[in-house]
Amino acid sequence: MNFISLILFIIYLSTSLLLNSCTSVDKTKVKSKCINKENQDVELRWGYRIKSKNEYFGYTLKTNGKIFLQDKFKLIRPISDINQVKYCKLYNDIMSEFNRTQVLNVPADTTVYIEYVHPSRNIRLKAYWNPNFKAIGSKVFRELWNRFDQALPNDNSNLHSLRIRF
């Protein structure tokens, strides 16, 4: 084997190994930095409540990126999913806002809400506000709510009419 053949053979092996290592990674098992063993059961919820009818309707986003339709607090069916990067951005933004605004509860018959639920730590944070008013205190939560709602396929967004009001 001459020198050029040897060099070409080494380049071929190096390229093959590099391509094989890049394509053999199971990307579904790669977890985002915002999801770990301690918070893998977190649920992010958003929707609306009609107090006089004791009616809750909305959606639940799980750490695996699956979005479920919910009625009261019972999951009905999965309707969509988002990637881990988008999930982590929403997760970090909602955690940041709940750290800044610990309580938001506007009394009204019809309210919209965002909720952070962490069952294994017995944590439940919820922000309620009246969709008819654009109060300063609910501004960031309204923006987050819209971002959550925009993660839904258009044909599943039963909350679209409320979102338009914000």
WOCOR-V181099 format. One record per residue. SS is DSSP state (h for helix, s for strand, l for the rest). Layout:
{{SS} {SS}}
This chain:
{{l} {l} {h} {h} {h} {h} {h} {h} {h} {h} {h} {h} {h} {h} {h} {h} {h} {h} {h} {h} {h} {h} {h} {l} {l} {l} {l} {l} {l} {l} {l} {l} {l} {l} {l} {l} {h} {h} {h} {l} {l} {s} {s} {s} {s} {s} {s} {s} {s} {s} {h} {h} {h} {l} {s} {s} {s} {s} {s} {s} {s} {s} {l} {l} {l} {s} {s} {s} {s} {s} {s} {l} {l} {s} {s} {s} {s} {s} {s} {s} {s} {l} {l} {h} {h} {h} {h} {h} {h} {h} {h} {h} {h} {h} {h} {h} {h} {h} {h} {h} {l} {l} {l} {s} {s} {l} {l} {l} {l} {s} {s} {s} {s} {s} {s} {s} {s} {s} {h} {h} {h} {l} {s} {s} {s} {s} {s} {s} {s} {l} {l} {l} {l} {l} {l} {h} {h} {h} {h} {h} {h} {h} {h} {h} {h} {h} {h} {h} {h} {h} {l} {l} {l} {h} {h} {h} {l} {l} {l} {h} {h} {h} {h} {h} {h} {l}}
